[in-house]
Every structure is written in C-alpha cells, then in structure tokens.
Amino acid sequence: MNTIALKAPFAAMLAAASLSLLAVAPAAAQEVQVTVHHGDLDIATPTGAAVLAERLEIGAKAACGRVDPRDMKAGAALSECRATAMQNAVEQAAAKGAVVDGTALASL
C-alpha cells in the first residue's frame, strides 16, 4: 500500500489542554490517525524522500492539532506528540523502502 499512517496518541490530551480545541476534543482514549499518500513518489530517491518528509510534517501537524502558544505545558505535549508521530512515520517509510540516511527524513 502506498500510504503511511501518522498516529498521534497524545492528540486527545492536547485537545483537552487547550481551551481553543476543547469543543472538538476527541474521546480521551482515542488515537488520531492521518493517512499520508506517497504512491506518486519514488521514496527510494532523495528527492522523493524529501517530498515525503514534507507531507509527513504536514500530516503530523494535522494529527496533533494546535495549542495556545502561551500554554507551555500544552506546547510541550504538542512537541512530544509530533515527535512520536514523526518517529513512527519514518519507521514505516523506511520499512517501505524510503531512503532515510542523508535525506530530509533523517532529520525528522
């Protein structure tokens, strides 16, 4: 399959921590998943891996949501959420043959 599932296990916690997202907070135990398509890319090349890295960053931001930048606790949780989502996504990409070392994926 030509997709990578970005999973954000902390998204519910972030939504509950941020008043701006409180109205759309998912259930506490729910995991948010965003699908990133890469069927149009050759992820075995540095150029394809770079485009995939951009898509994964956008997906992680969508999966983890946003918080009030003045809320440092929620900001830390947001950073952790994005890092976890990206780590899992890069592992999936590598398993599908994506070039990681020396590409934009290595820095994620």
C-alpha positions as CSV (number, residue, x, y, z in Angstrom):
1,M,0.0,0.0,0.0
2,N,1.3,3.5,-0.8
3,T,0.3,5.2,2.4
4,I,1.8,5.9,5.8
5,A,-0.4,6.2,8.8
6,L,0.6,9.0,11.2
7,K,-0.7,8.2,14.6
8,A,-1.0,10.8,17.3
9,P,-1.6,9.1,20.6
10,F,-1.4,12.4,22.6
11,A,-3.8,14.4,20.5
12,A,-6.7,13.9,22.9
13,M,-4.6,15.2,25.8
14,L,-3.6,18.2,23.7
15,A,-7.1,19.0,22.8
16,A,-8.3,18.8,26.4
17,A,-5.4,21.0,27.5
18,S,-6.2,23.7,25.0
19,L,-9.3,25.8,25.5
20,S,-9.4,26.7,21.8
21,L,-9.7,23.0,20.9
22,L,-11.9,21.9,23.8
23,A,-15.1,21.9,21.7
24,V,-13.6,19.4,19.2
25,A,-11.7,17.2,21.7
26,P,-11.9,13.5,20.8
27,A,-12.6,10.9,23.5
28,A,-9.8,10.6,26.0
29,A,-8.6,7.2,24.8
30,Q,-9.0,7.9,21.1
31,E,-6.0,7.9,18.8
32,V,-6.0,10.3,15.9
33,Q,-4.7,8.9,12.6
34,V,-3.8,10.8,9.4
35,T,-3.0,9.0,6.2
36,V,-0.2,10.3,4.1
37,H,-0.2,9.1,0.5
38,H,3.1,8.6,-1.4
39,G,2.1,6.5,-4.4
40,D,3.1,9.3,-6.8
41,L,6.7,9.4,-5.3
42,D,9.8,7.3,-5.7
43,I,10.6,7.2,-2.0
44,A,13.8,5.3,-2.7
45,T,15.4,8.5,-4.0
46,P,16.5,11.5,-2.0
47,T,14.1,13.8,-3.9
48,G,11.1,11.5,-3.3
49,A,12.1,11.2,0.4
50,A,12.3,15.0,0.7
51,V,8.8,15.4,-0.6
52,L,7.6,12.6,1.7
53,A,9.2,14.3,4.6
54,E,7.2,17.5,3.8
55,R,4.0,15.5,3.6
56,L,4.7,13.7,6.9
57,E,5.4,17.1,8.7
58,I,2.0,18.4,7.4
59,G,0.3,15.2,8.5
60,A,1.9,15.3,12.0
61,K,0.7,18.9,12.4
62,A,-2.8,17.9,11.3
63,A,-2.9,14.8,13.6
64,C,-1.6,16.5,16.7
65,G,-3.6,19.7,16.3
66,R,-2.6,23.1,17.7
67,V,-2.5,24.7,21.1
68,D,-2.4,28.2,22.5
69,P,1.3,29.2,22.2
70,R,1.1,30.8,25.7
71,D,0.3,27.4,27.3
72,M,3.8,25.9,27.8
73,K,2.5,22.6,29.2
74,A,0.3,22.0,26.2
75,G,3.2,23.2,23.9
76,A,5.5,20.5,25.4
77,A,2.8,17.9,24.9
78,L,2.3,19.1,21.3
79,S,6.1,18.7,20.6
80,E,6.0,15.2,22.1
81,C,3.0,14.3,20.0
82,R,4.6,15.5,16.8
83,A,7.9,13.8,17.6
84,T,6.2,10.5,18.3
85,A,4.1,10.7,15.2
86,M,7.1,11.5,13.0
87,Q,9.2,8.8,14.5
88,N,6.6,6.2,13.8
89,A,6.0,7.5,10.3
90,V,9.7,7.5,9.4
91,E,10.0,3.9,10.7
92,Q,7.0,3.0,8.4
93,A,8.6,4.8,5.5
94,A,11.9,3.0,5.9
95,A,10.2,-0.3,6.1
96,K,8.6,0.6,2.7
97,G,11.9,1.3,1.1
98,A,12.3,5.0,1.7
99,V,15.8,6.5,1.7
100,V,16.3,7.8,5.2
101,D,20.0,8.3,5.8
102,G,21.3,11.6,4.3
103,T,17.8,12.8,3.4
104,A,15.2,15.1,4.9
105,L,13.7,12.0,6.6
106,A,16.8,11.6,8.7
107,S,16.2,14.9,10.4
108,L,12.6,14.3,11.4
